[in-house]
Amino acid sequence: MQKSAIIIGAGLVGSLWAVFLSKAGYKVTIYERRPDIRKADISAGKSINLAMSFRGWKALETVGVDDEIRKISIAMPGRIMHDLDGKQNYQPYGKEGQAIYSVSRGGLNAKMMDIAETKGGAKFSITTNVWMSI
Ligand SMILES: Cc1cc2nc3c(=O)[nH]c(=O)nc-3n(C[C@H](O)[C@H](O)[C@H](O)COP(=O)(O)OP(=O)(O)OC[C@H]3O[C@@H](n4cnc5c(N)ncnc54)[C@H](O)[C@@H]3O)c2cc1C
């Protein structure tokens, strides 16, 4: 008999966890109280991009979805500080060839939900009252 799992919240962790659980043989249902982010106009809301570093990539690599996310990320090898005298000072975020990666939070969440559905076989239930729906 197939094991089943319920995840509350279709955020970054819930969507990624769905892929992990499905790889472990679970049939996954995710309950989310907000409207489906993939159908909402993300650009209309305020959103700060995420800065993804090694730890984030490692989690994505583990379930084999890192290549898909790299397509929607931008490398940030460093930043430039402007001091009061107008001088600029470059500060790298890592060693030569390393970077952290800027990803739209909403875009990443939407992509992770797609991946949870296609790679994790997860079913989403968008509901304002999770406990009544289970
Ligand atoms: C301003 C800001 C900047 C950040 N910058 C970075 C960064 O640069 N790099 C980085 O790695 N991390 C960053 N973080 C942290 C990162 O956003 C979180 O670690 C990540 O979003 C956590 O994912 P999550 O799935 O646990 O939670 P969330 O993404 O918050 O998702 C939780 C989901 O659960 C749903 N939910 C909650 N309660 C219920 C309920 N009762 N029933 C149904 N659904 C429910 C919510 O609607 C939501 O969709 C930042 C966080 C903030 C606030």
The ligand as an SDF file (V2000), in Angstrom:
LIG
                    3D

 53 58  0  0  0  0  0  0  0  0999 V2000
   12.6010   39.7030    3.8530 C   0  0  0  0  0  0  0  0  0  0  0  0
   13.1740   38.3000    3.7700 C   0  0  0  0  0  0  0  0  0  0  0  0
   14.3310   38.0720    3.0340 C   0  0  0  0  0  0  0  0  0  0  0  0
   14.8780   36.7900    2.9680 C   0  0  0  0  0  0  0  0  0  0  0  0
   16.0020   36.6210    2.2130 N   0  0  0  0  0  0  0  0  0  0  0  0
   16.4980   35.3900    2.0740 C   0  0  0  0  0  0  0  0  0  0  0  0
   17.6370   35.1900    1.2310 C   0  0  0  0  0  0  0  0  0  0  0  0
   18.1540   36.1080    0.6170 O   0  0  0  0  0  0  0  0  0  0  0  0
   18.1250   33.9210    1.1080 N   0  0  0  0  0  0  0  0  0  0  0  0
   17.5480   32.8750    1.7780 C   0  0  0  0  0  0  0  0  0  0  0  0
   18.0250   31.7370    1.6220 O   0  0  0  0  0  0  0  0  0  0  0  0
   16.4750   33.0520    2.5780 N   0  0  0  0  0  0  0  0  0  0  0  0
   15.9510   34.2700    2.7470 C   0  0  0  0  0  0  0  0  0  0  0  0
   14.8590   34.4390    3.5380 N   0  0  0  0  0  0  0  0  0  0  0  0
   14.3020   33.2620    4.2090 C   0  0  0  0  0  0  0  0  0  0  0  0
   13.3730   32.4630    3.2720 C   0  0  0  0  0  0  0  0  0  0  0  0
   12.4080   33.3200    2.7180 O   0  0  0  0  0  0  0  0  0  0  0  0
   12.7020   31.4190    4.1110 C   0  0  0  0  0  0  0  0  0  0  0  0
   13.6970   30.6020    4.6840 O   0  0  0  0  0  0  0  0  0  0  0  0
   11.7750   30.5470    3.2880 C   0  0  0  0  0  0  0  0  0  0  0  0
   10.7810   31.3130    2.6370 O   0  0  0  0  0  0  0  0  0  0  0  0
   11.1070   29.5760    4.2190 C   0  0  0  0  0  0  0  0  0  0  0  0
   10.2640   28.7580    3.4440 O   0  0  0  0  0  0  0  0  0  0  0  0
    8.9900   28.1150    4.0570 P   0  0  0  0  0  0  0  0  0  0  0  0
    8.3990   27.2500    2.9810 O   0  0  0  0  0  0  0  0  0  0  0  0
    9.3210   27.4750    5.3700 O   0  0  0  0  0  0  0  0  0  0  0  0
    8.0460   29.3330    4.4470 O   0  0  0  0  0  0  0  0  0  0  0  0
    7.2120   30.2850    3.4800 P   0  0  0  0  0  0  0  0  0  0  0  0
    7.9490   30.5470    2.2230 O   0  0  0  0  0  0  0  0  0  0  0  0
    6.7870   31.4130    4.3370 O   0  0  0  0  0  0  0  0  0  0  0  0
    5.9300   29.3940    3.1130 O   0  0  0  0  0  0  0  0  0  0  0  0
    4.9740   29.0060    4.0790 C   0  0  0  0  0  0  0  0  0  0  0  0
    3.6660   28.7680    3.3470 C   0  0  0  0  0  0  0  0  0  0  0  0
    2.7680   28.1600    4.2320 O   0  0  0  0  0  0  0  0  0  0  0  0
    1.4800   28.7680    4.0610 C   0  0  0  0  0  0  0  0  0  0  0  0
    0.7670   28.5600    5.3110 N   0  0  0  0  0  0  0  0  0  0  0  0
    1.1050   28.9970    6.5460 C   0  0  0  0  0  0  0  0  0  0  0  0
    0.2040   28.5880    7.4610 N   0  0  0  0  0  0  0  0  0  0  0  0
   -0.7320   27.8650    6.7880 C   0  0  0  0  0  0  0  0  0  0  0  0
   -1.9310   27.1710    7.1780 C   0  0  0  0  0  0  0  0  0  0  0  0
   -2.3530   27.1250    8.4480 N   0  0  0  0  0  0  0  0  0  0  0  0
   -2.6400   26.5500    6.2260 N   0  0  0  0  0  0  0  0  0  0  0  0
   -2.2370   26.5740    4.9270 C   0  0  0  0  0  0  0  0  0  0  0  0
   -1.1200   27.2140    4.4860 N   0  0  0  0  0  0  0  0  0  0  0  0
   -0.3740   27.8400    5.4180 C   0  0  0  0  0  0  0  0  0  0  0  0
    1.7910   30.2220    3.7620 C   0  0  0  0  0  0  0  0  0  0  0  0
    0.7220   30.8410    3.0920 O   0  0  0  0  0  0  0  0  0  0  0  0
    3.0220   30.0750    2.8600 C   0  0  0  0  0  0  0  0  0  0  0  0
    2.6920   29.9620    1.4840 O   0  0  0  0  0  0  0  0  0  0  0  0
   14.2760   35.6940    3.6420 C   0  0  0  0  0  0  0  0  0  0  0  0
   13.1080   35.9290    4.3710 C   0  0  0  0  0  0  0  0  0  0  0  0
   12.5490   37.2090    4.4370 C   0  0  0  0  0  0  0  0  0  0  0  0
   11.2690   37.4270    5.2410 C   0  0  0  0  0  0  0  0  0  0  0  0
  1  2  1  0
  2  3  1  0
  2 52  2  0
  3  4  2  0
  4  5  1  0
  4 50  1  0
  5  6  2  0
  6  7  1  0
  6 13  1  0
  7  8  2  0
  7  9  1  0
  9 10  1  0
 10 11  2  0
 10 12  1  0
 12 13  2  0
 13 14  1  0
 14 15  1  0
 14 50  1  0
 15 16  1  0
 16 17  1  0
 16 18  1  0
 18 19  1  0
 18 20  1  0
 20 21  1  0
 20 22  1  0
 22 23  1  0
 23 24  1  0
 24 25  2  0
 24 26  1  0
 24 27  1  0
 27 28  1  0
 28 29  2  0
 28 30  1  0
 28 31  1  0
 31 32  1  0
 32 33  1  0
 33 34  1  0
 33 48  1  0
 34 35  1  0
 35 36  1  0
 35 46  1  0
 36 37  1  0
 36 45  1  0
 37 38  2  0
 38 39  1  0
 39 40  1  0
 39 45  2  0
 40 41  1  0
 40 42  2  0
 42 43  1  0
 43 44  2  0
 44 45  1  0
 46 47  1  0
 46 48  1  0
 48 49  1  0
 50 51  2  0
 51 52  1  0
 52 53  1  0
M  END
$$$$
